[in-house]
Amino acid sequence: MRRLLEGSRAIAETVARCRPVVVPAYPITPQTHIVEALGVLIKDGTLPGSRFLPVDSEFAALSAAIGASVTGARTYTATASQGLLYMAEVLYNAAGLELPIVMTVANRAIGAPINIWNDHSDSMSQRDCGWLQLYAPSNQAAVDLHVLAFALAEELSLPAMVCVDGFVLTHAFEPLEVPDQAAVDDFLPAYRPRQLLDPDQPVTIGAMVGPDAFTEVRYLAHYQQLQAVEVFPRLAERFAQRFGRRPELLTRYGPSDPDTVVLTLGSSTGTVRSAVESDDPAGRRVGVLSLTMFRPFPAAALRAALAGVRRVIVLERAFSPGAGGIVAADVRQALAGTATEVSTVVAGLGGRAITAETVTRVLAADAAGTLPEFSFADLDQPVIDRELARLRELDGSEPEAPPEAGSTDAPVLAGR
């Protein structure tokens, strides 16, 4: 039954249905409502046998999660932004120890300057730490992905992040269906850890590995993570049979034979879908591809979904300064050897709205052949020009002409 719920509350109730035994937590905007609600559910007896563990930092939260997980407890935590960065050392440890911890990342920009609003720079910065990464395009998807994440993490014995756009989803109220306890119990089996610290059978976990074996350890970690691409669809099919909704590695919307596809992650998917559903002024067939699984990267599935597509525009809420698009780099690698052209458009940084007008302008530039390989949507060009002029005045240099379209010296900035 659907109820009007805040996204964070729906996530908290769903996580509670998954019966975590230990919830170590430290508050940080915009994920605080999730762990607050879980704390109340544990305190009022809704989660008997569970322990809410308040700690003094995000580093401590994930360290406690590791300690709980290696004793055989199903473990959950949540964080955002600088909190995720504070966990960085421990993120690698959790992955290297193959512990199936599930964590919500309420995506938020990384400072400086301080910004509490949404983009994907936090989770993207940790894309190589060995955690599975799933991105929710909606709050209902966020609910479903948390149940699936516990099953996926525990089958593979790997930690998993469910990335949910901060404020845009976490603080939005909408009709949502939280699965009931019996259904979750039927779908998610009792946790059976692959490794367990037991005083009666002592072992060492996380011992030092030298040059003679470290490459093999890392290879096996890579191999194990890739299994998620195969396991996810099988679990999603079971999920669909039990709940009537099917999460996908990636979801394609629009015409079956599009000329151009806009690739999205997270909540921008709905906006882009609305924008492209109207008639394209250039008469092109425009589709949308929403990527749920980012790590491991579902290269074969993406290549199949984009077969025959002439243009892909990757809409990213993060980028790599000095390099360019993050997701687009993986897309280009997956499409190597095909005729598909790829452009990156950075949009929605620090909570700036991605509107239907944003998408329309991007598609119009693409239709006109003026959309470069890498650009920023809705950039306030006069502000940039004034600041660059000020910097030139300070260092006494001569004004330089702006880079030409297609120049490799600097990204062309698509302004308003």
C-alpha positions as CSV (number, residue, x, y, z in Angstrom):
1,M,0.0,0.0,0.0
2,R,1.3,3.4,-1.0
3,R,1.7,6.1,1.7
4,L,2.8,9.7,1.6
5,L,6.4,9.5,2.9
6,E,9.6,11.5,2.9
7,G,12.3,9.7,0.9
8,S,14.5,9.4,3.9
9,R,11.7,7.9,6.1
10,A,10.9,5.4,3.4
11,I,14.6,4.3,3.1
12,A,14.8,4.0,6.9
13,E,11.7,1.8,7.1
14,T,12.9,-0.3,4.3
15,V,16.3,-0.8,5.9
16,A,14.5,-1.8,9.1
17,R,12.6,-4.4,7.2
18,C,16.0,-5.9,6.2
19,R,16.7,-6.5,9.9
20,P,20.2,-5.0,10.4
21,V,21.7,-6.1,13.7
22,V,24.0,-3.1,14.1
23,V,23.6,0.5,12.8
24,P,26.6,2.6,13.5
25,A,25.8,6.2,12.5
26,Y,27.0,9.8,12.5
27,P,24.7,12.6,11.3
28,I,25.6,14.7,8.3
29,T,23.2,16.6,6.0
30,P,21.3,15.4,4.0
31,Q,21.3,11.8,5.3
32,T,20.6,12.6,8.9
33,H,16.8,11.8,8.7
34,I,17.6,8.3,7.7
35,V,19.7,7.3,10.7
36,E,17.5,9.4,13.0
37,A,14.4,7.4,11.9
38,L,16.3,4.1,12.3
39,G,17.4,5.1,15.8
40,V,13.8,5.7,16.8
41,L,12.7,2.4,15.2
42,I,15.4,0.5,17.2
43,K,14.6,2.4,20.4
44,D,10.9,1.8,20.3
45,G,11.3,-2.0,19.7
46,T,10.3,-2.1,16.1
47,L,13.7,-3.8,15.5
48,P,14.2,-6.2,18.4
49,G,17.7,-7.4,18.8
50,S,19.2,-4.5,16.8
51,R,21.6,-2.0,18.2
52,F,21.9,1.7,17.2
53,L,25.5,2.7,17.8
54,P,26.1,6.5,17.9
55,V,29.8,7.3,17.2
56,D,31.9,10.4,17.1
57,S,32.8,10.5,13.3
58,E,32.1,8.9,10.0
59,F,35.5,7.2,10.2
60,A,34.3,5.6,13.5
61,A,30.9,4.7,11.9
62,L,32.4,2.6,9.2
63,S,35.1,1.2,11.5
64,A,32.4,0.0,13.8
65,A,30.5,-1.4,10.9
66,I,33.5,-3.5,9.9
67,G,33.8,-4.7,13.5
68,A,30.2,-5.7,13.6
69,S,30.2,-7.3,10.2
70,V,33.2,-9.6,10.9
71,T,31.3,-11.0,13.9
72,G,28.5,-12.1,11.7
73,A,26.0,-9.2,12.1
74,R,24.1,-7.7,9.2
75,T,25.3,-4.1,9.3
76,Y,24.1,-0.8,7.8
77,T,25.2,2.8,7.9
78,A,24.7,6.1,5.9
79,T,26.7,9.2,5.1
80,A,27.2,12.0,2.6
81,S,29.8,14.3,1.1
82,Q,32.7,15.0,3.5
83,G,31.5,12.2,5.6
84,L,32.2,9.7,2.8
85,L,35.6,11.2,2.3
86,Y,36.3,10.9,6.1
87,M,35.5,7.2,5.6
88,A,37.9,6.8,2.6
89,E,40.6,4.7,4.3
90,V,38.0,2.4,5.9
91,L,36.0,2.1,2.6
92,Y,39.0,0.3,1.1
93,N,39.3,-1.9,4.2
94,A,35.7,-2.9,4.1
95,A,36.0,-3.9,0.4
96,G,39.4,-5.6,0.8
97,L,38.0,-7.6,3.7
98,E,34.9,-8.6,1.5
99,L,32.4,-7.5,4.1
100,P,28.7,-7.1,2.9
101,I,28.0,-3.8,4.6
102,V,25.2,-1.7,3.0
103,M,25.4,2.1,3.1
104,T,23.2,4.8,1.8
105,V,25.1,7.8,0.3
106,A,22.8,10.8,0.2
107,N,24.7,12.5,-2.6
108,R,26.0,15.9,-1.8
109,A,28.7,18.2,-3.2
110,I,32.2,18.2,-1.8
111,G,33.8,21.5,-0.6
112,A,35.5,23.8,-0.6
113,P,33.6,26.0,-0.9
114,I,31.1,24.4,1.4
115,N,27.9,23.3,-0.3
116,I,25.3,21.1,1.2
117,W,23.2,20.5,-2.0
118,N,23.2,17.7,-4.4
119,D,25.6,16.4,-7.0
120,H,27.5,13.2,-7.4
121,S,31.1,14.3,-6.6
122,D,31.1,12.4,-3.3
123,S,30.3,8.9,-4.5
124,M,32.2,9.4,-7.8
125,S,35.3,10.3,-5.8
126,Q,35.2,6.8,-4.3
127,R,34.3,4.8,-7.4
128,D,37.6,2.8,-7.2
129,C,37.4,1.8,-3.6
130,G,35.9,-1.6,-4.3
131,W,32.2,-1.0,-3.3
132,L,29.3,-1.8,-5.5
133,Q,27.5,1.4,-6.5
134,L,23.8,1.6,-7.3
135,Y,22.2,5.0,-8.3
136,A,18.4,5.5,-7.6
137,P,16.5,7.5,-10.2
138,S,13.5,7.9,-7.8
139,N,12.5,7.3,-4.2
140,Q,10.6,4.2,-5.1
141,A,13.7,2.9,-6.8
142,A,15.7,3.9,-3.7
143,V,13.4,1.7,-1.6
144,D,13.7,-1.2,-3.9
145,L,17.4,-0.9,-4.4
146,H,18.1,-1.1,-0.6
147,V,16.4,-4.5,-0.4
148,L,18.3,-5.7,-3.5
149,A,21.6,-4.3,-2.2
150,F,21.5,-6.4,1.0
151,A,20.8,-9.5,-1.1
152,L,23.5,-8.6,-3.7
153,A,26.1,-7.7,-1.1
154,E,25.6,-10.8,1.0
155,E,25.6,-13.2,-2.0
156,L,28.9,-11.7,-3.3
157,S,30.3,-10.8,0.2
158,L,31.0,-7.3,-1.0
159,P,30.0,-3.9,0.4
160,A,27.4,-1.9,-1.5
161,M,26.5,1.8,-1.7
162,V,23.0,2.9,-2.6
163,C,23.4,6.4,-3.9
164,V,20.3,8.7,-3.5
165,D,20.3,12.3,-4.6
166,G,20.4,14.5,-1.5
167,F,17.4,16.8,-0.9
168,V,16.0,16.1,-4.4
169,L,15.0,12.6,-3.2
170,T,15.9,12.3,0.5
171,H,13.7,15.3,1.5
172,A,10.9,14.8,-1.1
173,F,7.5,13.6,0.0
174,E,5.6,11.4,-2.4
175,P,3.4,8.3,-2.4
176,L,5.7,5.3,-1.8
177,E,5.3,1.6,-1.3
178,V,7.5,0.2,1.5
179,P,7.6,-3.6,1.3
180,D,6.0,-5.3,4.3
181,Q,8.1,-7.4,6.7
182,A,6.9,-10.8,5.5
183,A,7.7,-10.0,1.9
184,V,11.2,-8.8,2.7
185,D,11.8,-11.8,4.9
186,D,10.7,-14.1,2.1
187,F,13.1,-12.3,-0.4
188,L,16.1,-11.7,1.8
189,P,17.4,-14.8,3.6
190,A,19.1,-14.7,7.0
191,Y,22.6,-13.4,6.8
192,R,25.2,-16.2,6.5
193,P,28.7,-14.7,6.5
194,R,31.4,-16.2,4.5
195,Q,34.0,-15.3,7.1
196,L,33.5,-14.9,10.8
197,L,35.6,-14.0,13.8
198,D,35.1,-16.7,16.4
199,P,37.2,-16.9,19.6
200,D,36.8,-20.7,19.5
201,Q,38.3,-20.8,16.0
202,P,40.7,-17.9,15.8
203,V,41.8,-16.6,12.5
204,T,43.6,-13.4,11.2
205,I,41.6,-11.1,8.8
206,G,43.3,-8.4,6.9
207,A,46.9,-9.6,7.3
208,M,49.7,-7.9,5.4
209,V,50.2,-9.1,1.8
210,G,53.6,-8.6,0.1
211,P,54.5,-8.0,-3.6
212,D,54.5,-11.8,-4.2
213,A,50.6,-12.0,-3.8
214,F,49.1,-8.5,-3.8
215,T,48.4,-8.4,-7.6
216,E,46.6,-11.7,-7.3
217,V,44.5,-10.3,-4.4
218,R,43.5,-7.2,-6.4
219,Y,42.7,-9.3,-9.5
220,L,40.4,-11.5,-7.4
221,A,38.7,-8.4,-6.0
222,H,38.1,-7.2,-9.5
223,Y,36.8,-10.6,-10.7
224,Q,34.5,-10.8,-7.7
225,Q,33.0,-7.4,-8.3
226,L,32.3,-8.1,-11.9
227,Q,30.1,-11.0,-10.8
228,A,27.6,-8.4,-9.7
229,V,26.7,-7.7,-13.4
230,E,25.5,-11.3,-13.7
231,V,24.0,-11.7,-10.2
232,F,21.9,-8.4,-10.2
233,P,19.5,-9.4,-13.0
234,R,18.9,-12.8,-11.4
235,L,18.0,-11.1,-8.0
236,A,16.0,-8.5,-9.9
237,E,13.9,-11.2,-11.4
238,R,13.2,-12.7,-8.0
239,F,12.4,-9.2,-6.7
240,A,9.9,-8.6,-9.6
241,Q,8.2,-11.9,-8.8
242,R,7.8,-11.0,-5.2
243,F,7.2,-7.2,-5.3
244,G,5.9,-6.6,-8.9
245,R,8.7,-4.1,-9.7
246,R,11.9,-4.9,-11.4
247,P,15.1,-3.0,-10.9
248,E,17.4,-3.0,-13.9
249,L,21.1,-2.5,-14.5
250,L,20.1,0.2,-16.9
251,T,16.7,1.3,-18.2
252,R,16.0,2.7,-21.7
253,Y,13.1,5.0,-22.3
254,G,11.7,6.4,-25.6
255,P,11.8,5.1,-29.2
256,S,13.2,1.7,-29.9
257,D,15.6,3.1,-32.6
258,P,16.8,6.5,-31.3
259,D,19.2,8.7,-33.2
260,T,20.4,10.3,-29.9
261,V,20.4,9.0,-26.3
262,V,20.9,11.1,-23.2
263,L,22.5,8.9,-20.5
264,T,21.6,9.8,-16.9
265,L,22.3,8.7,-13.3
266,G,19.9,9.5,-10.4
267,S,17.0,11.9,-10.2
268,S,17.8,13.9,-13.3
269,T,16.3,10.9,-15.2
270,G,12.7,12.1,-14.7
271,T,13.4,15.6,-15.9
272,V,15.3,14.4,-19.0
273,R,12.5,12.0,-19.8
274,S,9.9,14.8,-19.6
275,A,12.0,17.0,-21.8
276,V,12.6,14.4,-24.6
277,E,9.1,13.2,-24.7
278,S,8.1,16.4,-26.5
279,D,8.7,16.6,-30.2
280,D,12.4,17.2,-31.0
281,P,12.6,20.4,-33.1
282,A,15.2,18.8,-35.4
283,G,12.9,15.8,-36.0
284,R,15.4,13.4,-34.3
285,R,14.4,10.3,-32.3
286,V,15.8,11.0,-28.8
287,G,15.9,8.4,-26.0
288,V,17.0,8.2,-22.4
289,L,19.2,5.6,-20.8
290,S,19.2,5.6,-17.0
291,L,22.2,3.9,-15.4
292,T,21.5,2.2,-12.1
293,M,24.7,0.2,-11.6
294,F,27.9,2.2,-12.0
295,R,30.3,-0.1,-10.2
296,P,30.9,-2.6,-11.5
297,F,30.3,-0.9,-14.8
298,P,27.9,-2.9,-17.0
299,A,29.8,-2.4,-20.2
300,A,28.3,-5.2,-22.3
301,A,24.8,-4.3,-21.3
302,L,25.4,-0.6,-22.1
303,R,27.0,-1.5,-25.5
304,A,24.0,-3.6,-26.4
305,A,21.5,-0.9,-25.3
306,L,23.3,1.7,-27.4
307,A,23.8,-0.5,-30.5
308,G,23.1,1.6,-33.6
309,V,22.8,4.9,-31.7
310,R,24.6,7.7,-33.5
311,R,25.1,10.1,-30.5
312,V,25.2,9.7,-26.8
313,I,25.1,12.7,-24.5
314,V,26.3,11.8,-21.0
315,L,24.7,14.1,-18.4
316,E,26.9,14.1,-15.4
317,R,26.5,15.7,-11.9
318,A,30.3,15.4,-11.3
319,F,33.5,15.6,-13.3
320,S,37.2,15.2,-13.0
321,P,38.9,18.6,-13.0
322,G,41.7,18.7,-15.5
323,A,40.3,15.6,-17.3
324,G,36.6,15.8,-18.0
325,G,33.7,13.4,-17.7
326,I,33.8,10.5,-15.3
327,V,30.9,8.3,-16.4
328,A,31.6,9.3,-20.1
329,A,35.1,7.8,-19.8
330,D,33.6,4.4,-19.0
331,V,30.9,4.9,-21.7
332,R,33.6,5.6,-24.3
333,Q,35.6,2.5,-23.3
334,A,32.4,0.4,-23.5
335,L,31.7,1.8,-27.0
336,A,35.2,1.5,-28.3
337,G,35.2,0.3,-31.9
338,T,31.7,1.5,-32.6
339,A,30.6,4.6,-34.6
340,T,28.7,6.1,-31.7
341,E,29.9,9.6,-30.8
342,V,30.0,10.6,-27.1
343,S,29.7,14.0,-25.5
344,T,29.8,15.0,-21.8
345,V,27.6,17.7,-20.4
346,V,28.2,18.6,-16.8
347,A,25.1,19.9,-15.1
348,G,23.5,20.2,-11.7
349,L,26.6,20.8,-9.7
350,G,26.1,21.9,-6.1
351,G,22.3,21.6,-6.4
352,R,21.8,23.8,-9.4
353,A,18.5,22.6,-11.0
354,I,18.6,20.5,-14.1
355,T,15.4,21.8,-15.8
356,A,13.6,20.7,-19.0
357,E,15.0,24.0,-20.5
358,T,18.5,22.8,-19.7
359,V,17.9,19.6,-21.6
360,T,16.2,21.4,-24.5
361,R,19.2,23.7,-24.9
362,V,21.7,20.8,-24.8
363,L,19.7,18.9,-27.5
364,A,19.4,22.1,-29.6
365,A,23.1,22.6,-29.5
366,D,23.6,18.9,-30.4
367,A,21.2,19.3,-33.4
368,A,23.0,22.4,-34.6
369,G,26.4,20.6,-34.4
370,T,27.7,23.0,-31.8
371,L,27.7,20.7,-28.7
372,P,31.4,20.0,-27.9
373,E,32.9,16.8,-26.6
374,F,32.9,18.3,-23.1
375,S,30.9,21.2,-21.8
376,F,29.0,22.7,-18.8
377,A,25.3,23.4,-19.1
378,D,23.8,26.6,-17.8
379,L,27.2,28.2,-17.1
380,D,27.0,31.9,-16.3
381,Q,29.6,33.0,-18.8
382,P,29.7,36.7,-17.7
383,V,30.8,35.6,-14.2
384,I,33.5,33.4,-15.7
385,D,34.7,36.2,-18.0
386,R,34.9,38.8,-15.2
387,E,36.9,36.4,-13.0
388,L,39.3,35.5,-15.7
389,A,39.8,39.1,-16.6
390,R,40.5,39.9,-12.9
391,L,43.1,37.1,-12.7
392,R,44.8,38.3,-15.9
393,E,44.9,41.8,-14.4
394,L,46.5,40.5,-11.2
395,D,49.3,38.6,-13.1
396,G,49.7,41.3,-15.8
397,S,49.1,38.9,-18.7
398,E,47.5,39.9,-22.0
399,P,43.8,38.9,-22.6
400,E,43.5,35.6,-24.4
401,A,40.8,34.7,-26.9
402,P,38.3,32.0,-25.7
403,P,39.0,28.5,-26.8
404,E,37.5,27.5,-30.1
405,A,34.9,24.8,-30.4
406,G,36.5,21.4,-30.4
407,S,39.8,22.8,-29.0
408,T,41.7,20.3,-26.8
409,D,43.4,23.1,-24.8
410,A,40.3,23.7,-22.6
411,P,36.7,22.6,-22.4
412,V,34.2,24.7,-24.3
413,L,31.7,26.1,-21.9
414,A,28.1,25.9,-23.0
415,G,26.5,29.0,-21.3
416,R,23.1,30.3,-20.8
